[in-house]
Amino acid sequence: MTDQFLQFPIIDPIIFSIGPVALRWYGMMYLVGFLGAMFIANKAADKSGGEWTREQVSDLLFYGFLGVILGGRIGYVLFYQFDYFLAEPLYLFKIWAGGMSFHGGLLGVIAAVYLFARKTNKAFLTVGDFVAPLVPIGLGMGRLGNFINAELWGRQTDVPWAMVFPTDPLQLPRHPSQLYEFFLEGVVLFVILYVITRKPRSLGLASGVFLIGYGVFRTIIEFFREPDAHLGLYFSFITKGQILSVPMILGGILIIYLGYLIQEKEAISNTKRTGKKTTSSNKGKT
């Protein structure tokens, strides 16, 4: 039966090794994502007219890296393994056992953005708008890493591109949902945010669009992705990933609205102070 469908390509997870030190494709994907984000952020800083510097970019990426690691691990334990954590609290520190949550990582990055904004006296939403286009790069590369590791595969299907993964004990043809996520959460979301940030836009728009876009794409893909075995489906049709994506979508809408209110308030204040009406062209500059 499985001969009718695509077989997962044989990919050695280790690129090369020197003694006990090995470079794995999974780690390489995240390294490529990090370097790609740094390249684009530095380009944006160079074009910011002094509003951003490369040193600030380095500091921001360091803050973001810590936020992803700490938030991702804590989020996974609290969102997906809370009962296990209650029984064995030290499980939180067993990073080698695996387990990271995007939604937890997002909360960690939000905290990192807040701390960085305070340190540099920048507006929180201004920093968020700068970071937003960088995140899909890491997301896309991470999903490719998941595919290479043959993990987080999709639900059973009979579509022509269904794939049989070697890590699936049932050896069923499944959606290659990691590639769906790479395309939507990585490529499509990056293109949307890149277009938005090419010109000055309303404060918070990039941040809000990222949250809405990821929340919507993740909700769609969860219908094709195999639910976590120990969680299954809630109410027989919804996954934990979809439940956690709802606050993202609502938060994105709220951020766009608050950004608009902040700029309107600033425009009114400037008008009262200078006696000149703020034009739409400099309303978008933050």
N, C-alpha and C positions, 0 to 999 in steps of 0.2 A: 504493500500500500504506500509506504513512504517513498518508494522509487519514483512515484508520479510527481513528486514535489522537489523543490530545490534542496540540496544538501548544503549544510553550513560549510563554507570553505575551511580547509585545514590551515589554521593560523597559529603559529607558535607564539604564545603570549610573551615570551622573552625575545627581545630583539637581539641582544648579545649579553654575554656575561664575562666578567673578569674575576676569577676566583669566586668568592662568596657574593660579590656585588653583581647584580643583574639589572639591566634596563628593560622595563616591560612596556609593551605598547600602551597599556592603560595609563601609566604615569606619563608616557611620552605625549599622549593626547592632551592631558591637562597642561603639560609644559608648553605645547604648541598654542593652546588656548590662552595661557598667561602671556606668552610673548606676543601673540596677535593683539591682545587687549592693550598691552604696553605700547606697541607700535602705533595703534590708532589713537590712544590717549595722548601720546607725545605729539603726534601730528596736530591733534586738536589744541593742545597747549600752545604749540608754536604759532597757531593762527588766532589765539585768543586775545592778542594785543596786550599781553602782560597780565591778564586776569588769572592765568594759570601758568605755572612753571613746571619744568621737567622734574625738578626736585619734589614738588608737591604731588606730581603724578606717582612718583616712586613711593612716597609716604602713603598715598591713598591706596595704591595697590597692595601695599604691605598690610594696612589696616583691613582691607577687603579680604585678603588671604586668610588672616586670622579669623575674621568673621565667618567665612565659609567653613573653615575647619571646625571651629568651636561650635558655631550655630548648627552646622550640619550634623555633627555627632550628637549634641544635646537634643536637637529636634528629633532625630531618628529614635533615640531611646525613649523620649517622652511621648512622641506621636505614635510610634509603631511597636515599641517593646516596653510599655509602661509597667505591665504586670510583672514582666521578667525583672525589670529594674527594681520594683518594690521587693521582690524576693532576693535579689542580689545587687545591691546598690553599686558595688564596685564594677559592675558590667559597663557603667558609663565610661570608665577609663580604658576598657579593653578595645582600643581602636583597631588592634590587629585582628579582632574577631569579625571586622567588617560592619558596615551599616552607616549610611549617611543619608540625610533627608534634604531635598532641595528646599522645602518650605522652611526647615530649620536654618539652613544656610542663608536663606533670604533674610530671615530675622536677624541673623548675625551680621549680615552686610548692612542692613538698615542701622543697626547699632553702631557699626564701624563708621558709616557715613555721618551719623550724628556726632560721634566723638571727633572725627576729622573736621567737620564743619565748625565745631566749637573751638578747636585748636587753631584753625586758620581764619576765624571770624568770617566765614562764608555762610550764606543762607543755606539751610538744610536742603531745600528743594533745588537750589542751584547745583549743589554737589550731587544730588540724586539724578538730576538731568544729565550731568556729565558722565556719571557712572552707567546709566541705563543702557546706552548702546554697546557697552563693553561686555555686559553679562551674556548675551546670546552667543558670543564667541566661545566662552568657556563651556556654556551649556551644550553647544553643538559638538565640540570636541569630546566632552564627557560622554555624550550618547554614542559617539563612534567607539569610544573605549568600552562602553557596555556591550556594544555589538561584537567587538573583537573578543571580549571575554565570554561571549555567548551567555550573557546574563540579562535579566529583566526582559525576557522575551514575551511575545504576545499570546493572545488566546488562540485556541484551535480554530482553523479555518480551512476552506478548500479553494481559496483564490489562487490564480495561476502562479503568483509569486510567493506562495506559502513556503516556509522554510522549516526544515527539521534540525533542531539544535542538539549537539552532542551532550549538552548538560541536562537535557530534558529526560527524566527517567522513563516517561511514557512514550518518548519518541513520536510525538504527534506533529503534524504539519501546523505551523503557527504563523501568526502575523509577525514580521520582523519589525516590531513596534519601536525598537531602538532607532531604526532608520526613519520612521515616521517622526519621531521626536527630534532627530537631528535636522530634518527638513523644516518642520514647523517652528520648533522652539529655537533652533539655531539659525538656519538660513533665512527663512521668511521673516522672523521677528527682527533679525539684524537689519535686513533690507528696509523694513518699515521704519525702524528707529533711525537708521542712517539718513533716510530721506527727510524725516522730521527734523533732525538736528543739523542739516546742511545750512539752514537759514535760521535766524533768530525766531523763536516761537514763544508762546505764552509760558510763563513760569509753571513748572510742574507737568507740562504736557508730556515730555519724554518719559518721565517717571511713571505717570499715570498710564500711558499707553503700554509701557512695558508690563506693568502689573495686570492690566486688562488682557493684553495679548497673550501673555504666558498663561494666565488663568483660563482663558478660553481654549487655547491650544491644548493645554494639559487635560482639560475636561473632555475634549473630543478624543484625544489619544487614549485616555483611560478606558474607553469603550473597546479598544483593541488590545490593550495591555493586560496580561494575566494578573489578577489581583494577588496580593500577598497571601500565601497559603494560610498563615495563622490569623489573618483578618477576614478574608473573603469579602463578600458584598454586604453592605448595609441596606436594609429594606429590600433585599434581593435584586438591587439594580445599581446601586451607587457605591463607589470605592472611597477609601480614605483620601486618596489623592484629589478626587473631585470635591470632597467636603472641604479640604484645606484650600482649594482653589477659589471657593466662593468669596472668602474674605479678601483675597487678592483683587478680584474683580471689583468688589464694592470699594475697597481701599483705593484702587486706581481712579475710579470715578470721583471719589471724594477729593483726592489730591488734585486732579484737574480743576475741580470746582474751587478749592481753596486757593490754588495758584492764581486763578482768574480773579478772585476777590482781593487777593493781596496786591496784584498789579493795578486793579481798579482803584484801590485805596491809595496806592502810591501815586497814581496819575492825578487823582483829585488833590492830594497833598501838594504835588509839584505845581499844579495849576494855581492853587491858592498862594503858594510861595512866590512864584515867578510871574503870575498873571498871564501865562501862556498855556494854551491847551496842549497836552501831550499828544503827539501824533502816533498813529498806529505803528509807524516804522520803529520808533524807539521804545514802544511799549514792550516789544518782544525781547529787548536787550536786558539781560540780567547779569 
